[in-house]
Amino acid sequence: MKMSKTTLAMLLTVSVFGLSACSEASKDKTAEVEKAAAAKMEQVKENTSEVMDDVSDATSDVYESAKDGVEDMMDVAEEEGAELKEDGLQKLKEACIASKEATDGDPTDC
């Protein structure tokens, strides 16, 4: 089958235009995909930022709660320590008085 130069040139031209059209469609689709990906990445950044803020707030709350709990425990321990000290001194005084009375000593020294 013989083709004329004109037919061959026309086929070549149509092919080039066809490839060009496919290339443009591909470029448009690529641009759309890039825009969608950029939008998703922005959404991920925003969500990550919100999560980090929530974690930071929760961490601060836990820290403050733990700090308050420790302060309360320290206050209770201090009060109980003072009571134990007072009880110990009272028992020591009672023992001193009992010892002085048993040995005919002067309990006012206690």
Sequence and secondary structure as in RCSB ss.txt:
>XXXX:A:sequence
MKMSKTTLAMLLTVSVFGLSACSEASKDKTAEVEKAAAAKMEQVKENTSEVMDDVSDATSDVYESAKDGVEDMMD
VAEEEGAELKEDGLQKLKEACIASKEATDGDPTDC
>XXXX:A:secstr
    HHHHHHHHHHHHHHHHHHHHHHHHHHHHHHHHHHHHHHHHHHHHHHHHHHHHHHHHHHHHHHHHHHHHHHH
HHHHHHHHHHHHHHHHHHHHHHHHHHHTT  GGG 
